[in-house]
């Protein structure tokens, strides 16, 4: 199941709040980023498409919702 977040930048903000060591580079696929967020423009919002961070585990919906 995909968890969607509809407010612009809401998902990035939540993830960065959970993992304060993350930077914009972690989300920048053109420069070696390991976290890919996507919005399919279907009205559902942003979601984590791919999480390949070498040391941090992908946050759960309950972790994201607690922020």
CHARMM-style PDB file with segment names, atoms N, HN, CA, C and O in Angstrom:
ATOM      1  N   UNK     1       0.835  -1.183   0.000  1.00  0.00      PROA
ATOM      2  CA  UNK     1       0.000   0.000   0.000  1.00  0.00      PROA
ATOM      3  C   UNK     1       0.881   1.247   0.000  1.00  0.00      PROA
ATOM      4  O   UNK     1       1.882   1.315   0.713  1.00  0.00      PROA
ATOM      5  N   UNK     2       0.499   2.217  -0.797  1.00  0.00      PROA
ATOM      6  HN  UNK     2      -0.315   2.163  -1.376  1.00  0.00      PROA
ATOM      7  CA  UNK     2       1.239   3.465  -0.889  1.00  0.00      PROA
ATOM      8  C   UNK     2       0.592   4.488   0.034  1.00  0.00      PROA
ATOM      9  O   UNK     2      -0.631   4.620   0.074  1.00  0.00      PROA
ATOM     10  N   UNK     3       1.426   5.205   0.771  1.00  0.00      PROA
ATOM     11  HN  UNK     3       2.420   5.097   0.739  1.00  0.00      PROA
ATOM     12  CA  UNK     3       0.935   6.258   1.656  1.00  0.00      PROA
ATOM     13  C   UNK     3       1.187   7.601   0.995  1.00  0.00      PROA
ATOM     14  O   UNK     3       2.325   7.925   0.657  1.00  0.00      PROA
ATOM     15  N   UNK     4       0.132   8.386   0.808  1.00  0.00      PROA
ATOM     16  HN  UNK     4      -0.793   8.123   1.082  1.00  0.00      PROA
ATOM     17  CA  UNK     4       0.209   9.652   0.106  1.00  0.00      PROA
ATOM     18  C   UNK     4       0.156  10.828   1.074  1.00  0.00      PROA
ATOM     19  O   UNK     4      -0.486  10.759   2.122  1.00  0.00      PROA
ATOM     20  N   UNK     5       0.839  11.901   0.708  1.00  0.00      PROA
ATOM     21  HN  UNK     5       1.361  11.957  -0.143  1.00  0.00      PROA
ATOM     22  CA  UNK     5       0.832  13.153   1.465  1.00  0.00      PROA
ATOM     23  C   UNK     5       0.579  14.277   0.477  1.00  0.00      PROA
ATOM     24  O   UNK     5       1.349  14.472  -0.463  1.00  0.00      PROA
ATOM     25  N   UNK     6      -0.502  15.018   0.691  1.00  0.00      PROA
ATOM     26  HN  UNK     6      -1.128  14.860   1.455  1.00  0.00      PROA
ATOM     27  CA  UNK     6      -1.002  15.907  -0.349  1.00  0.00      PROA
ATOM     28  C   UNK     6      -0.519  17.347  -0.278  1.00  0.00      PROA
ATOM     29  O   UNK     6      -0.564  18.049  -1.288  1.00  0.00      PROA
ATOM     30  N   UNK     7      -0.067  17.806   0.861  1.00  0.00      PROA
ATOM     31  HN  UNK     7      -0.031  17.236   1.682  1.00  0.00      PROA
ATOM     32  CA  UNK     7       0.419  19.179   0.952  1.00  0.00      PROA
ATOM     33  C   UNK     7       1.804  19.255   0.312  1.00  0.00      PROA
ATOM     34  O   UNK     7       2.647  18.403   0.591  1.00  0.00      PROA
ATOM     35  N   UNK     8       2.065  20.261  -0.546  1.00  0.00      PROA
ATOM     36  HN  UNK     8       1.379  20.953  -0.773  1.00  0.00      PROA
ATOM     37  CA  UNK     8       3.384  20.363  -1.177  1.00  0.00      PROA
ATOM     38  C   UNK     8       4.504  20.336  -0.141  1.00  0.00      PROA
ATOM     39  O   UNK     8       4.446  21.036   0.870  1.00  0.00      PROA
ATOM     40  N   UNK     9       5.504  19.536  -0.399  1.00  0.00      PROA
ATOM     41  HN  UNK     9       5.552  18.968  -1.220  1.00  0.00      PROA
ATOM     42  CA  UNK     9       6.686  19.375   0.453  1.00  0.00      PROA
ATOM     43  C   UNK     9       6.389  18.758   1.814  1.00  0.00      PROA
ATOM     44  O   UNK     9       7.295  18.651   2.641  1.00  0.00      PROA
ATOM     45  N   UNK    10       5.171  18.357   2.069  1.00  0.00      PROA
ATOM     46  HN  UNK    10       4.435  18.444   1.397  1.00  0.00      PROA
ATOM     47  CA  UNK    10       4.820  17.767   3.355  1.00  0.00      PROA
ATOM     48  C   UNK    10       5.626  16.498   3.616  1.00  0.00      PROA
ATOM     49  O   UNK    10       6.115  16.298   4.727  1.00  0.00      PROA
ATOM     50  N   UNK    11       5.770  15.652   2.625  1.00  0.00      PROA
ATOM     51  HN  UNK    11       5.373  15.814   1.721  1.00  0.00      PROA
ATOM     52  CA  UNK    11       6.473  14.387   2.813  1.00  0.00      PROA
ATOM     53  C   UNK    11       7.955  14.630   3.075  1.00  0.00      PROA
ATOM     54  O   UNK    11       8.528  14.017   3.976  1.00  0.00      PROA
ATOM     55  N   UNK    12       8.579  15.503   2.312  1.00  0.00      PROA
ATOM     56  HN  UNK    12       8.114  16.001   1.580  1.00  0.00      PROA
ATOM     57  CA  UNK    12       9.996  15.825   2.533  1.00  0.00      PROA
ATOM     58  C   UNK    12      10.195  16.378   3.940  1.00  0.00      PROA
ATOM     59  O   UNK    12      11.129  15.984   4.638  1.00  0.00      PROA
ATOM     60  N   UNK    13       9.333  17.275   4.351  1.00  0.00      PROA
ATOM     61  HN  UNK    13       8.574  17.595   3.784  1.00  0.00      PROA
ATOM     62  CA  UNK    13       9.436  17.872   5.688  1.00  0.00      PROA
ATOM     63  C   UNK    13       9.314  16.812   6.767  1.00  0.00      PROA
ATOM     64  O   UNK    13      10.083  16.819   7.729  1.00  0.00      PROA
ATOM     65  N   UNK    14       8.369  15.908   6.625  1.00  0.00      PROA
ATOM     66  HN  UNK    14       7.745  15.903   5.844  1.00  0.00      PROA
ATOM     67  CA  UNK    14       8.180  14.845   7.608  1.00  0.00      PROA
ATOM     68  C   UNK    14       9.412  13.937   7.671  1.00  0.00      PROA
ATOM     69  O   UNK    14       9.873  13.592   8.759  1.00  0.00      PROA
ATOM     70  N   UNK    15       9.936  13.556   6.526  1.00  0.00      PROA
ATOM     71  HN  UNK    15       9.562  13.836   5.642  1.00  0.00      PROA
ATOM     72  CA  UNK    15      11.107  12.678   6.491  1.00  0.00      PROA
ATOM     73  C   UNK    15      12.316  13.374   7.112  1.00  0.00      PROA
ATOM     74  O   UNK    15      13.039  12.768   7.902  1.00  0.00      PROA
ATOM     75  N   UNK    16      12.541  14.640   6.764  1.00  0.00      PROA
ATOM     76  HN  UNK    16      11.953  15.133   6.122  1.00  0.00      PROA
ATOM     77  CA  UNK    16      13.672  15.380   7.323  1.00  0.00      PROA
ATOM     78  C   UNK    16      13.515  15.604   8.823  1.00  0.00      PROA
ATOM     79  O   UNK    16      14.512  15.689   9.541  1.00  0.00      PROA
ATOM     80  N   UNK    17      12.288  15.699   9.303  1.00  0.00      PROA
ATOM     81  HN  UNK    17      11.478  15.630   8.720  1.00  0.00      PROA
ATOM     82  CA  UNK    17      12.060  15.839  10.737  1.00  0.00      PROA
ATOM     83  C   UNK    17      12.422  14.539  11.454  1.00  0.00      PROA
ATOM     84  O   UNK    17      13.020  14.563  12.529  1.00  0.00      PROA
ATOM     85  N   UNK    18      12.063  13.427  10.864  1.00  0.00      PROA
ATOM     86  HN  UNK    18      11.577  13.407   9.991  1.00  0.00      PROA
ATOM     87  CA  UNK    18      12.404  12.125  11.449  1.00  0.00      PROA
ATOM     88  C   UNK    18      13.905  11.859  11.408  1.00  0.00      PROA
ATOM     89  O   UNK    18      14.480  11.330  12.360  1.00  0.00      PROA
ATOM     90  N   UNK    19      14.528  12.231  10.296  1.00  0.00      PROA
ATOM     91  HN  UNK    19      14.060  12.660   9.523  1.00  0.00      PROA
ATOM     92  CA  UNK    19      15.954  11.983  10.088  1.00  0.00      PROA
ATOM     93  C   UNK    19      16.647  13.317   9.822  1.00  0.00      PROA
ATOM     94  O   UNK    19      16.817  13.723   8.672  1.00  0.00      PROA
ATOM     95  N   UNK    20      17.040  13.983  10.885  1.00  0.00      PROA
ATOM     96  HN  UNK    20      16.902  13.654  11.819  1.00  0.00      PROA
ATOM     97  CA  UNK    20      17.576  15.348  10.773  1.00  0.00      PROA
ATOM     98  C   UNK    20      18.914  15.422  10.027  1.00  0.00      PROA
ATOM     99  O   UNK    20      19.324  16.506   9.613  1.00  0.00      PROA
ATOM    100  N   UNK    21      19.594  14.295   9.851  1.00  0.00      PROA
ATOM    101  HN  UNK    21      19.261  13.414  10.187  1.00  0.00      PROA
ATOM    102  CA  UNK    21      20.860  14.306   9.118  1.00  0.00      PROA
ATOM    103  C   UNK    21      20.668  14.343   7.603  1.00  0.00      PROA
ATOM    104  O   UNK    21      21.625  14.596   6.871  1.00  0.00      PROA
ATOM    105  N   UNK    22      19.464  14.098   7.126  1.00  0.00      PROA
ATOM    106  HN  UNK    22      18.687  13.893   7.721  1.00  0.00      PROA
ATOM    107  CA  UNK    22      19.206  14.125   5.684  1.00  0.00      PROA
ATOM    108  C   UNK    22      19.286  15.551   5.156  1.00  0.00      PROA
ATOM    109  O   UNK    22      18.953  16.509   5.853  1.00  0.00      PROA
ATOM    110  N   UNK    23      19.733  15.669   3.912  1.00  0.00      PROA
ATOM    111  HN  UNK    23      20.004  14.891   3.346  1.00  0.00      PROA
ATOM    112  CA  UNK    23      19.806  16.961   3.244  1.00  0.00      PROA
ATOM    113  C   UNK    23      19.051  16.866   1.916  1.00  0.00      PROA
ATOM    114  O   UNK    23      18.579  15.796   1.531  1.00  0.00      PROA
ATOM    115  N   UNK    24      18.946  17.986   1.233  1.00  0.00      PROA
ATOM    116  HN  UNK    24      19.328  18.855   1.545  1.00  0.00      PROA
ATOM    117  CA  UNK    24      18.287  17.995  -0.079  1.00  0.00      PROA
ATOM    118  C   UNK    24      18.981  17.041  -1.047  1.00  0.00      PROA
ATOM    119  O   UNK    24      18.334  16.477  -1.930  1.00  0.00      PROA
ATOM    120  N   UNK    25      20.283  16.857  -0.891  1.00  0.00      PROA
ATOM    121  HN  UNK    25      20.809  17.315  -0.174  1.00  0.00      PROA
ATOM    122  CA  UNK    25      21.033  15.975  -1.785  1.00  0.00      PROA
ATOM    123  C   UNK    25      20.513  14.524  -1.701  1.00  0.00      PROA
ATOM    124  O   UNK    25      20.548  13.797  -2.693  1.00  0.00      PROA
ATOM    125  N   UNK    26      20.043  14.117  -0.544  1.00  0.00      PROA
ATOM    126  HN  UNK    26      20.015  14.708   0.262  1.00  0.00      PROA
ATOM    127  CA  UNK    26      19.516  12.761  -0.394  1.00  0.00      PROA
ATOM    128  C   UNK    26      18.287  12.521  -1.271  1.00  0.00      PROA
ATOM    129  O   UNK    26      17.956  11.378  -1.586  1.00  0.00      PROA
ATOM    130  N   UNK    27      17.618  13.602  -1.661  1.00  0.00      PROA
ATOM    131  HN  UNK    27      17.888  14.531  -1.406  1.00  0.00      PROA
ATOM    132  CA  UNK    27      16.410  13.508  -2.486  1.00  0.00      PROA
ATOM    133  C   UNK    27      16.678  13.877  -3.947  1.00  0.00      PROA
ATOM    134  O   UNK    27      15.763  13.843  -4.769  1.00  0.00      PROA
ATOM    135  N   UNK    28      17.917  14.229  -4.275  1.00  0.00      PROA
ATOM    136  HN  UNK    28      18.661  14.257  -3.607  1.00  0.00      PROA
ATOM    137  CA  UNK    28      18.282  14.699  -5.614  1.00  0.00      PROA
ATOM    138  C   UNK    28      18.826  13.543  -6.446  1.00  0.00      PROA
ATOM    139  O   UNK    28      20.001  13.196  -6.332  1.00  0.00      PROA
ATOM    140  N   UNK    29      17.995  12.958  -7.265  1.00  0.00      PROA
ATOM    141  HN  UNK    29      17.040  13.241  -7.358  1.00  0.00      PROA
ATOM    142  CA  UNK    29      18.370  11.797  -8.065  1.00  0.00      PROA
ATOM    143  C   UNK    29      19.480  12.105  -9.072  1.00  0.00      PROA
ATOM    144  O   UNK    29      20.232  11.208  -9.455  1.00  0.00      PROA
ATOM    145  N   UNK    30      19.587  13.345  -9.497  1.00  0.00      PROA
ATOM    146  HN  UNK    30      18.977  14.073  -9.186  1.00  0.00      PROA
ATOM    147  CA  UNK    30      20.611  13.727 -10.473  1.00  0.00      PROA
ATOM    148  C   UNK    30      22.005  13.786  -9.835  1.00  0.00      PROA
ATOM    149  O   UNK    30      23.014  13.775 -10.540  1.00  0.00      PROA
ATOM    150  N   UNK    31      22.055  13.847  -8.509  1.00  0.00      PROA
ATOM    151  HN  UNK    31      21.235  13.856  -7.936  1.00  0.00      PROA
ATOM    152  CA  UNK    31      23.336  13.968  -7.816  1.00  0.00      PROA
ATOM    153  C   UNK    31      23.536  12.875  -6.769  1.00  0.00      PROA
ATOM    154  O   UNK    31      24.093  13.127  -5.700  1.00  0.00      PROA
ATOM    155  N   UNK    32      23.087  11.679  -7.075  1.00  0.00      PROA
ATOM    156  HN  UNK    32      22.634  11.474  -7.943  1.00  0.00      PROA
ATOM    157  CA  UNK    32      23.344  10.543  -6.209  1.00  0.00      PROA
ATOM    158  C   UNK    32      22.378  10.347  -5.062  1.00  0.00      PROA
ATOM    159  O   UNK    32      22.671   9.595  -4.132  1.00  0.00      PROA
ATOM    160  N   UNK    33      21.235  11.004  -5.104  1.00  0.00      PROA
ATOM    161  HN  UNK    33      20.996  11.614  -5.860  1.00  0.00      PROA
ATOM    162  CA  UNK    33      20.249  10.845  -4.044  1.00  0.00      PROA
ATOM    163  C   UNK    33      19.739   9.422  -3.950  1.00  0.00      PROA
ATOM    164  O   UNK    33      19.644   8.719  -4.956  1.00  0.00      PROA
ATOM    165  N   UNK    34      19.412   8.998  -2.733  1.00  0.00      PROA
ATOM    166  HN  UNK    34      19.489   9.569  -1.916  1.00  0.00      PROA
ATOM    167  CA  UNK    34      18.997   7.611  -2.511  1.00  0.00      PROA
ATOM    168  C   UNK    34      17.520   7.486  -2.147  1.00  0.00      PROA
ATOM    169  O   UNK    34      17.014   6.384  -1.934  1.00  0.00      PROA
ATOM    170  N   UNK    35      16.838   8.624  -2.078  1.00  0.00      PROA
ATOM    171  HN  UNK    35      17.249   9.519  -2.250  1.00  0.00      PROA
ATOM    172  CA  UNK    35      15.414   8.619  -1.726  1.00  0.00      PROA
ATOM    173  C   UNK    35      14.652   9.268  -2.877  1.00  0.00      PROA
ATOM    174  O   UNK    35      14.897  10.424  -3.224  1.00  0.00      PROA
ATOM    175  N   UNK    36      13.741   8.523  -3.457  1.00  0.00      PROA
ATOM    176  HN  UNK    36      13.542   7.584  -3.175  1.00  0.00      PROA
ATOM    177  CA  UNK    36      12.965   9.029  -4.584  1.00  0.00      PROA
ATOM    178  C   UNK    36      11.509   9.181  -4.167  1.00  0.00      PROA
ATOM    179  O   UNK    36      10.837   8.211  -3.819  1.00  0.00      PROA
ATOM    180  N   UNK    37      11.043  10.425  -4.211  1.00  0.00      PROA
ATOM    181  HN  UNK    37      11.589  11.213  -4.493  1.00  0.00      PROA
ATOM    182  CA  UNK    37       9.635  10.718  -3.957  1.00  0.00      PROA
ATOM    183  C   UNK    37       8.971  10.952  -5.296  1.00  0.00      PROA
ATOM    184  O   UNK    37       9.613  11.399  -6.247  1.00  0.00      PROA
ATOM    185  N   UNK    38       7.692  10.653  -5.372  1.00  0.00      PROA
ATOM    186  HN  UNK    38       7.170  10.291  -4.600  1.00  0.00      PROA
ATOM    187  CA  UNK    38       6.993  10.818  -6.635  1.00  0.00      PROA
ATOM    188  C   UNK    38       5.578  11.314  -6.397  1.00  0.00      PROA
ATOM    189  O   UNK    38       4.964  11.040  -5.365  1.00  0.00      PROA
ATOM    190  N   UNK    39       5.082  12.048  -7.374  1.00  0.00      PROA
ATOM    191  HN  UNK    39       5.580  12.270  -8.212  1.00  0.00      PROA
ATOM    192  CA  UNK    39       3.691  12.481  -7.413  1.00  0.00      PROA
ATOM    193  C   UNK    39       3.202  12.180  -8.815  1.00  0.00      PROA
ATOM    194  O   UNK    39       3.722  12.732  -9.785  1.00  0.00      PROA
ATOM    195  N   UNK    40       2.217  11.321  -8.933  1.00  0.00      PROA
ATOM    196  HN  UNK    40       1.795  10.873  -8.145  1.00  0.00      PROA
ATOM    197  CA  UNK    40       1.721  10.901 -10.243  1.00  0.00      PROA
ATOM    198  C   UNK    40       0.691  11.865 -10.826  1.00  0.00      PROA
ATOM    199  O   UNK    40       0.057  11.560 -11.836  1.00  0.00      PROA
ATOM    200  N   UNK    41       0.526  13.011 -10.204  1.00  0.00      PROA
ATOM    201  HN  UNK    41       1.042  13.258  -9.383  1.00  0.00      PROA
ATOM    202  CA  UNK    41      -0.447  14.037 -10.604  1.00  0.00      PROA
ATOM    203  C   UNK    41      -1.839  13.459 -10.824  1.00  0.00      PROA
ATOM    204  O   UNK    41      -2.549  13.844 -11.754  1.00  0.00      PROA
ATOM    205  N   UNK    42      -2.210  12.541  -9.964  1.00  0.00      PROA
ATOM    206  HN  UNK    42      -1.633  12.228  -9.209  1.00  0.00      PROA
ATOM    207  CA  UNK    42      -3.537  11.931 -10.020  1.00  0.00      PROA
ATOM    208  C   UNK    42      -4.417  12.429  -8.871  1.00  0.00      PROA
ATOM    209  O   UNK    42      -5.502  11.901  -8.627  1.00  0.00      PROA
ATOM    210  N   UNK    43      -3.922  13.463  -8.168  1.00  0.00      PROA
ATOM    211  HN  UNK    43      -3.041  13.891  -8.366  1.00  0.00      PROA
ATOM    212  CA  UNK    43      -4.678  14.033  -7.067  1.00  0.00      PROA
ATOM    213  C   UNK    43      -4.450  13.358  -5.731  1.00  0.00      PROA
ATOM    214  O   UNK    43      -4.998  13.792  -4.718  1.00  0.00      PROA
ATOM    215  N   UNK    44      -3.649  12.301  -5.710  1.00  0.00      PROA
ATOM    216  HN  UNK    44      -3.204  11.949  -6.533  1.00  0.00      PROA
ATOM    217  CA  UNK    44      -3.410  11.578  -4.464  1.00  0.00      PROA
ATOM    218  C   UNK    44      -2.266  12.170  -3.652  1.00  0.00      PROA
ATOM    219  O   UNK    44      -2.254  12.050  -2.427  1.00  0.00      PROA
ATOM    220  N   UNK    45      -1.311  12.803  -4.310  1.00  0.00      PROA
ATOM    221  HN  UNK    45      -1.321  12.901  -5.305  1.00  0.00      PROA
ATOM    222  CA  UNK    45      -0.198  13.442  -3.602  1.00  0.00      PROA
ATOM    223  C   UNK    45       1.126  12.717  -3.755  1.00  0.00      PROA
ATOM    224  O   UNK    45       1.289  11.846  -4.609  1.00  0.00      PROA
ATOM    225  N   UNK    46       2.079  13.106  -2.895  1.00  0.00      PROA
ATOM    226  HN  UNK    46       1.947  13.814  -2.202  1.00  0.00      PROA
ATOM    227  CA  UNK    46       3.431  12.559  -2.934  1.00  0.00      PROA
ATOM    228  C   UNK    46       3.512  11.243  -2.169  1.00  0.00      PROA
ATOM    229  O   UNK    46       2.764  11.006  -1.221  1.00  0.00      PROA
ATOM    230  N   UNK    47       4.439  10.394  -2.604  1.00  0.00      PROA
ATOM    231  HN  UNK    47       5.047  10.587  -3.374  1.00  0.00      PROA
ATOM    232  CA  UNK    47       4.703   9.145  -1.898  1.00  0.00      PROA
ATOM    233  C   UNK    47       6.158   8.745  -2.110  1.00  0.00      PROA
ATOM    234  O   UNK    47       6.830   9.260  -3.004  1.00  0.00      PROA
ATOM    235  N   UNK    48       6.639   7.821  -1.278  1.00  0.00      PROA
ATOM    236  HN  UNK    48       6.094   7.403  -0.552  1.00  0.00      PROA
ATOM    237  CA  UNK    48       8.005   7.325  -1.410  1.00  0.00      PROA
ATOM    238  C   UNK    48       7.997   6.245  -2.487  1.00  0.00      PROA
ATOM    239  O   UNK    48       7.458   5.156  -2.289  1.00  0.00      PROA
ATOM    240  N   UNK    49       8.595   6.559  -3.611  1.00  0.00      PROA
ATOM    241  HN  UNK    49       9.032   7.443  -3.772  1.00  0.00      PROA
ATOM    242  CA  UNK    49       8.677   5.616  -4.741  1.00  0.00      PROA
ATOM    243  C   UNK    49       9.796   4.603  -4.502  1.00  0.00      PROA
ATOM    244  O   UNK    49       9.636   3.413  -4.772  1.00  0.00      PROA
ATOM    245  N   UNK    50      10.938   5.093  -3.989  1.00  0.00      PROA
ATOM    246  HN  UNK    50      11.068   6.060  -3.769  1.00  0.00      PROA
ATOM    247  CA  UNK    50      12.091   4.224  -3.769  1.00  0.00      PROA
ATOM    248  C   UNK    50      12.898   4.748  -2.587  1.00  0.00      PROA
ATOM    249  O   UNK    50      13.097   5.953  -2.437  1.00  0.00      PROA
ATOM    250  N   UNK    51      13.358   3.819  -1.753  1.00  0.00      PROA
ATOM    251  HN  UNK    51      13.196   2.839  -1.875  1.00  0.00      PROA
ATOM    252  CA  UNK    51      14.178   4.185  -0.587  1.00  0.00      PROA
ATOM    253  C   UNK    51      15.396   3.277  -0.599  1.00  0.00      PROA
ATOM    254  O   UNK    51      15.296   2.085  -0.311  1.00  0.00      PROA
ATOM    255  N   UNK    52      16.554   3.852  -0.935  1.00  0.00      PROA
ATOM    256  HN  UNK    52      16.635   4.821  -1.169  1.00  0.00      PROA
ATOM    257  CA  UNK    52      17.790   3.077  -1.006  1.00  0.00      PROA
ATOM    258  C   UNK    52      18.885   3.683  -0.130  1.00  0.00      PROA
ATOM    259  O   UNK    52      20.073   3.537  -0.417  1.00  0.00      PROA
ATOM    260  N   UNK    53      18.478   4.359   0.933  1.00  0.00      PROA
ATOM    261  HN  UNK    53      17.513   4.478   1.167  1.00  0.00      PROA
ATOM    262  CA  UNK    53      19.462   4.974   1.814  1.00  0.00      PROA
ATOM    263  C   UNK    53      20.275   3.871   2.491  1.00  0.00      PROA
ATOM    264  O   UNK    53      19.705   2.897   2.981  1.00  0.00      PROA
ATOM    265  N   UNK    54      21.601   4.016   2.522  1.00  0.00      PROA
ATOM    266  HN  UNK    54      22.064   4.808   2.123  1.00  0.00      PROA
ATOM    267  CA  UNK    54      22.446   2.935   3.032  1.00  0.00      PROA
ATOM    268  C   UNK    54      22.380   2.713   4.551  1.00  0.00      PROA
ATOM    269  O   UNK    54      22.713   1.625   5.020  1.00  0.00      PROA
ATOM    270  N   UNK    55      21.957   3.719   5.326  1.00  0.00      PROA
ATOM    271  HN  UNK    55      21.686   4.603   4.945  1.00  0.00      PROA
ATOM    272  CA  UNK    55      21.978   3.555   6.786  1.00  0.00      PROA
ATOM    273  C   UNK    55      20.645   3.790   7.474  1.00  0.00      PROA
ATOM    274  O   UNK    55      20.477   3.403   8.630  1.00  0.00      PROA
ATOM    275  N   UNK    56      19.698   4.409   6.796  1.00  0.00      PROA
ATOM    276  HN  UNK    56      19.834   4.722   5.856  1.00  0.00      PROA
ATOM    277  CA  UNK    56      18.411   4.715   7.400  1.00  0.00      PROA
ATOM    278  C   UNK    56      17.317   3.856   6.794  1.00  0.00      PROA
ATOM    279  O   UNK    56      17.262   3.668   5.578  1.00  0.00      PROA
ATOM    280  N   UNK    57      16.452   3.339   7.642  1.00  0.00      PROA
ATOM    281  HN  UNK    57      16.497   3.492   8.630  1.00  0.00      PROA
ATOM    282  CA  UNK    57      15.354   2.524   7.129  1.00  0.00      PROA
ATOM    283  C   UNK    57      14.193   3.418   6.697  1.00  0.00      PROA
ATOM    284  O   UNK    57      13.987   4.506   7.236  1.00  0.00      PROA
ATOM    285  N   UNK    58      13.457   2.938   5.730  1.00  0.00      PROA
ATOM    286  HN  UNK    58      13.624   2.055   5.292  1.00  0.00      PROA
ATOM    287  CA  UNK    58      12.299   3.672   5.231  1.00  0.00      PROA
ATOM    288  C   UNK    58      11.303   3.866   6.380  1.00  0.00      PROA
ATOM    289  O   UNK    58      10.955   2.907   7.069  1.00  0.00      PROA
ATOM    290  N   UNK    59      10.847   5.103   6.585  1.00  0.00      PROA
ATOM    291  HN  UNK    59      11.130   5.882   6.025  1.00  0.00      PROA
ATOM    292  CA  UNK    59       9.907   5.335   7.686  1.00  0.00      PROA
ATOM    293  C   UNK    59       8.551   4.696   7.403  1.00  0.00      PROA
ATOM    294  O   UNK    59       8.115   4.603   6.256  1.00  0.00      PROA
ATOM    295  N   UNK    60       7.908   4.265   8.460  1.00  0.00      PROA
ATOM    296  HN  UNK    60       8.262   4.340   9.392  1.00  0.00      PROA
ATOM    297  CA  UNK    60       6.578   3.680   8.335  1.00  0.00      PROA
ATOM    298  C   UNK    60       5.534   4.795   8.274  1.00  0.00      PROA
ATOM    299  O   UNK    60       5.830   5.949   8.582  1.00  0.00      PROA
ATOM    300  N   UNK    61       4.328   4.444   7.878  1.00  0.00      PROA
ATOM    301  HN  UNK    61       4.088   3.506   7.628  1.00  0.00      PROA
ATOM    302  CA  UNK    61       3.241   5.415   7.843  1.00  0.00      PROA
ATOM    303  C   UNK    61       3.010   5.992   9.240  1.00  0.00      PROA
ATOM    304  O   UNK    61       2.809   7.198   9.386  1.00  0.00      PROA
ATOM    305  N   UNK    62       3.036   5.150  10.253  1.00  0.00      PROA
ATOM    306  HN  UNK    62       3.198   4.171  10.135  1.00  0.00      PROA
ATOM    307  CA  UNK    62       2.787   5.661  11.612  1.00  0.00      PROA
ATOM    308  C   UNK    62       3.895   6.601  12.070  1.00  0.00      PROA
ATOM    309  O   UNK    62       3.624   7.569  12.781  1.00  0.00      PROA
ATOM    310  N   UNK    63       5.140   6.333  11.674  1.00  0.00      PROA
ATOM    311  HN  UNK    63       5.360   5.547  11.096  1.00  0.00      PROA
ATOM    312  CA  UNK    63       6.231   7.256  12.007  1.00  0.00      PROA
ATOM    313  C   UNK    63       6.024   8.604  11.319  1.00  0.00      PROA
ATOM    314  O   UNK    63       6.185   9.655  11.940  1.00  0.00      PROA
ATOM    315  N   UNK    64       5.668   8.567  10.035  1.00  0.00      PROA
ATOM    316  HN  UNK    64       5.537   7.714   9.530  1.00  0.00      PROA
ATOM    317  CA  UNK    64       5.453   9.808   9.280  1.00  0.00      PROA
ATOM    318  C   UNK    64       4.252  10.568   9.834  1.00  0.00      PROA
ATOM    319  O   UNK    64       4.292  11.793   9.948  1.00  0.00      PROA
ATOM    320  N   UNK    65       3.195   9.857  10.175  1.00  0.00      PROA
ATOM    321  HN  UNK    65       3.163   8.861  10.082  1.00  0.00      PROA
ATOM    322  CA  UNK    65       1.997  10.501  10.683  1.00  0.00      PROA
ATOM    323  C   UNK    65       2.193  11.107  12.072  1.00  0.00      PROA
ATOM    324  O   UNK    65       1.451  12.004  12.472  1.00  0.00      PROA
ATOM    325  N   UNK    66       3.192  10.615  12.805  1.00  0.00      PROA
ATOM    326  HN  UNK    66       3.795   9.886  12.480  1.00  0.00      PROA
ATOM    327  CA  UNK    66       3.442  11.135  14.153  1.00  0.00      PROA
ATOM    328  C   UNK    66       4.164  12.484  14.138  1.00  0.00      PROA
ATOM    329  O   UNK    66       4.253  13.160  15.162  1.00  0.00      PROA
ATOM    330  N   UNK    67       4.672  12.863  12.980  1.00  0.00      PROA
ATOM    331  HN  UNK    67       4.599  12.313  12.148  1.00  0.00      PROA
ATOM    332  CA  UNK    67       5.424  14.128  12.860  1.00  0.00      PROA
ATOM    333  C   UNK    67       4.469  15.254  12.539  1.00  0.00      PROA
ATOM    334  OT1 UNK    67       4.892  16.401  12.395  1.00  0.00      PROA
TER     335      UNK     67
END
